[in-house]
Amino acid sequence: MGEEIMNSVTHGVGCLLGIAGLVLLIVFAALRGGGPAHMAAAIVYGVSIILEYLASTLYHAIQPARAKRVFRIIDHSCIYLLIAGSYTPFCLITLANDGGPALFFAVWAIAIVGIALECFLRERQPHWVSGLVYLLMGWLVVFKLPELVSLLNPVALALLAVGGVCYTVGVPFYIAKNVRYLHSVFHLWVLAGSIFQFMAVILLVI
């Protein structure tokens, strides 16, 4: 029970930060006059953050077993949305003329398939499989690394990389969730990764 409270609180904070972040993303996109692509990317990215942290908070806060199973599927599905949403600003803005749209569709296609599998397989899918897919999906960006190095401000590139490392370091804690409090550690790494990548997007991409 105590661990689930910690899990709920850590991502509850993330949800609140995500709401504030969405507002800031929309304001920055409007003030900078980047056009429809910038605004769409800002909204998709911001909403994906909120959905994942809200789903995670509710999943860990709810106690009835049947409801918890439903929210487990929603939570795991929203991780796919967060990963795809995090790609969106870079694909539609930074890489708009360098293969970004193709990467955008590829990532979102993987997310849709992943969500379908979560809904269909439910608890039958081994926990480590989801973690591995999240990890591989997150690092598809390496195929566009040369373009990102040439197009991104070095600070944005560093923030993006540090965020990716935080997410990656968190994966073993996600897989080892049956060890008490390690899932809370995973939550903290995810929160750190989100913050670093949000800073890259809002300061230097949107």
Secondary structure, 3 states (H helix, E strand, C coil): CHHHHHHHHHHHHHHHHHHHHHHHHHHHHHHHCCCHHHHHHHHHHHHHHHHHHHHHHHHHHCCCHHHHHHHHHHHHHHHHHHHHHHHHHHHHHHCCCCCHHHHHHHHHHHHHHHHHHHHHHHHHCCHHHHHHHHHHHHHHHHHHHHHHHHHCCHHHHHHHHHHHHHHHHHHHHHHCCCCCCHHHHHHHHHHHHHHHHHHHHHHHCC
